[in-house]
Amino acid sequence: LSSQGQSGAAVLRPKIAGSRALLAACAGLDLDLMLFCSSASVWGGAHLADYAAANAFMDHLAAARAEQGLPALSVQFGGWQGSAMLADPILARYQESKGFAALPPARMLELLDPLWGSGVAVGAAVAFEAERYRAVLTPSGQASLLDRLAPPPQTPAAPAARTALLRAHPGRRPALI
């Protein structure tokens, strides 16, 4: 998964070319399309920029197909227990240290149920501990996505003001401060 020592094209090419070929082969066919992607397109990771970009490209293809009124779903999967991608114990420990848990295949497939047929073009099937992941991101000040997914615990100081800010339209927030 690491792009260290590989050109960006070597990492991007297989997913992009394969996705384009799949869409071309499906053109004009009456079918629902599901793309299996990596949650790296959302969460990223050390040495995964090219891999994350390739998976984000697949998400974009599903969204573009859905905008054309054609059924498509790109699923951003987290780690699958027993997969070759997590066979390396160092990588598995790294993922766990960031708050991500590998799920058994049966559970991953269960997570597809609410996504399939929901009308969303891009969804995720991933298990993570929000507080552990927030601790990883907070020093860099990039926790805004996570704050929308799982708001941090409120402190006793001014919880009502914080709640009002979070609920307000982003354009109105400066006036509330």
C-alpha positions as CSV (number, residue, x, y, z in Angstrom):
1,L,0.0,0.0,0.0
2,S,2.9,2.3,0.5
3,S,3.8,4.4,-2.5
4,Q,7.4,4.7,-1.2
5,G,9.7,3.8,-4.0
6,Q,6.9,3.6,-6.6
7,S,5.9,6.3,-9.0
8,G,2.5,7.8,-8.4
9,A,1.4,6.5,-11.8
10,A,2.2,2.9,-10.8
11,V,-0.1,3.2,-7.8
12,L,-2.9,5.2,-9.6
13,R,-2.9,3.4,-13.0
14,P,-4.5,0.0,-12.0
15,K,-7.5,1.4,-10.2
16,I,-8.1,4.3,-12.7
17,A,-7.7,2.2,-15.8
18,G,-9.6,-0.7,-14.3
19,S,-12.5,1.6,-13.3
20,R,-12.7,3.2,-16.7
21,A,-12.6,-0.1,-18.4
22,L,-15.4,-1.4,-16.2
23,L,-17.6,1.6,-16.9
24,A,-16.9,1.3,-20.7
25,A,-17.8,-2.4,-20.6
26,C,-21.0,-1.6,-18.7
27,A,-22.1,1.2,-21.0
28,G,-25.7,0.7,-22.1
29,L,-26.3,-2.3,-19.8
30,D,-29.1,-2.3,-17.4
31,L,-27.3,-3.1,-14.2
32,D,-26.4,-1.7,-10.8
33,L,-22.8,-0.9,-10.3
34,M,-20.8,-1.4,-7.1
35,L,-17.2,-0.4,-6.7
36,F,-15.2,-1.8,-3.8
37,C,-12.8,1.0,-2.7
38,S,-10.7,1.7,0.3
39,S,-11.5,4.1,3.1
40,A,-8.1,5.6,2.5
41,S,-10.0,7.9,0.1
42,V,-11.5,9.5,3.3
43,W,-9.0,8.9,6.0
44,G,-5.7,8.9,4.0
45,G,-2.6,7.8,5.9
46,A,1.1,7.9,5.9
47,H,2.6,7.1,2.5
48,L,-0.9,6.5,1.0
49,A,-1.5,9.7,-0.9
50,D,-1.5,8.0,-4.3
51,Y,-3.6,5.0,-3.1
52,A,-6.1,7.4,-1.5
53,A,-6.3,9.5,-4.7
54,A,-6.9,6.4,-6.8
55,N,-9.8,5.3,-4.5
56,A,-11.2,8.9,-4.5
57,F,-11.2,8.7,-8.3
58,M,-13.4,5.6,-8.0
59,D,-15.7,7.4,-5.6
60,H,-15.9,10.3,-8.2
61,L,-16.8,7.8,-11.0
62,A,-19.7,6.4,-8.9
63,A,-21.0,9.9,-8.1
64,A,-20.7,11.0,-11.8
65,R,-22.6,7.8,-12.9
66,A,-25.3,8.5,-10.2
67,E,-25.7,12.1,-11.5
68,Q,-26.5,10.7,-14.9
69,G,-29.4,8.8,-13.2
70,L,-27.5,5.4,-13.4
71,P,-27.3,3.2,-10.3
72,A,-23.9,3.2,-8.8
73,L,-22.4,2.8,-5.3
74,S,-18.7,3.2,-4.3
75,V,-18.1,1.5,-0.9
76,Q,-15.1,2.7,1.0
77,F,-14.2,-0.4,3.0
78,G,-12.0,-0.4,6.1
79,G,-9.9,-3.4,7.0
80,W,-11.2,-6.9,6.5
81,Q,-10.1,-9.5,9.1
82,G,-8.0,-12.1,7.4
83,S,-7.2,-10.0,4.4
84,A,-3.8,-9.9,2.8
85,M,-3.7,-6.1,3.2
86,L,-3.6,-6.6,7.0
87,A,-1.5,-9.7,7.1
88,D,1.5,-7.6,8.0
89,P,1.4,-7.3,11.8
90,I,3.1,-3.9,11.7
91,L,0.4,-2.5,9.4
92,A,-2.4,-4.1,11.5
93,R,-0.9,-2.6,14.7
94,Y,-0.6,0.8,13.0
95,Q,-4.2,0.8,11.9
96,E,-5.3,-0.2,15.4
97,S,-3.2,2.6,17.0
98,K,-5.1,5.1,14.9
99,G,-8.5,3.7,16.1
100,F,-9.4,1.5,13.1
101,A,-10.6,-2.0,13.6
102,A,-10.6,-4.8,11.1
103,L,-14.1,-6.4,10.7
104,P,-15.0,-10.0,9.9
105,P,-16.2,-10.5,6.2
106,A,-19.7,-11.3,7.4
107,R,-20.0,-8.0,9.2
108,M,-18.6,-6.1,6.3
109,L,-21.3,-7.6,4.1
110,E,-23.9,-6.7,6.7
111,L,-22.8,-3.1,6.5
112,L,-23.6,-3.1,2.8
113,D,-27.4,-3.6,3.5
114,P,-28.2,0.0,4.5
115,L,-26.0,1.4,1.6
116,W,-27.3,-0.7,-1.3
117,G,-30.4,0.8,-2.7
118,S,-30.2,3.8,-0.4
119,G,-29.6,6.2,-3.3
120,V,-26.2,7.3,-2.0
121,A,-23.4,7.1,-4.6
122,V,-20.6,6.9,-2.0
123,G,-20.7,5.1,1.4
124,A,-18.4,3.6,3.9
125,A,-18.1,0.3,5.7
126,V,-15.5,0.9,8.4
127,A,-15.1,0.5,12.1
128,F,-13.2,3.1,14.0
129,E,-13.0,4.6,17.5
130,A,-13.8,8.3,17.1
131,E,-12.0,9.4,20.3
132,R,-8.8,7.6,19.4
133,Y,-8.8,8.9,15.8
134,R,-9.6,12.4,17.1
135,A,-6.5,12.2,19.3
136,V,-4.5,11.4,16.2
137,L,-5.8,14.4,14.3
138,T,-6.3,17.0,17.0
139,P,-2.6,18.1,17.2
140,S,-2.7,19.0,13.5
141,G,-6.0,20.9,13.9
142,Q,-7.7,18.8,11.2
143,A,-10.5,17.2,13.2
144,S,-13.4,19.0,11.4
145,L,-14.6,16.0,9.4
146,L,-14.5,13.9,12.5
147,D,-16.3,16.6,14.5
148,R,-19.2,16.3,12.0
149,L,-19.3,12.5,12.2
150,A,-18.9,12.2,16.0
151,P,-18.9,15.5,17.9
152,P,-16.3,15.7,20.7
153,P,-17.6,15.5,24.3
154,Q,-18.9,18.8,25.5
155,T,-17.1,20.4,28.4
156,P,-19.1,22.0,31.2
157,A,-18.0,25.5,30.0
158,A,-20.6,26.9,27.6
159,P,-22.1,23.7,26.1
160,A,-25.2,25.6,24.9
161,A,-23.1,28.1,23.0
162,R,-21.1,25.4,21.4
163,T,-24.2,23.5,20.4
164,A,-25.8,26.6,18.9
165,L,-22.6,27.2,16.9
166,L,-22.6,23.6,15.6
167,R,-26.2,23.8,14.6
168,A,-26.0,27.2,12.9
169,H,-25.5,27.5,9.2
170,P,-21.7,28.0,8.6
171,G,-22.4,31.5,7.1
172,R,-24.1,32.6,10.4
173,R,-21.4,31.3,12.8
174,P,-19.2,34.4,12.7
175,A,-22.1,36.5,13.9
176,L,-22.8,34.1,16.8
177,I,-19.2,34.3,18.2
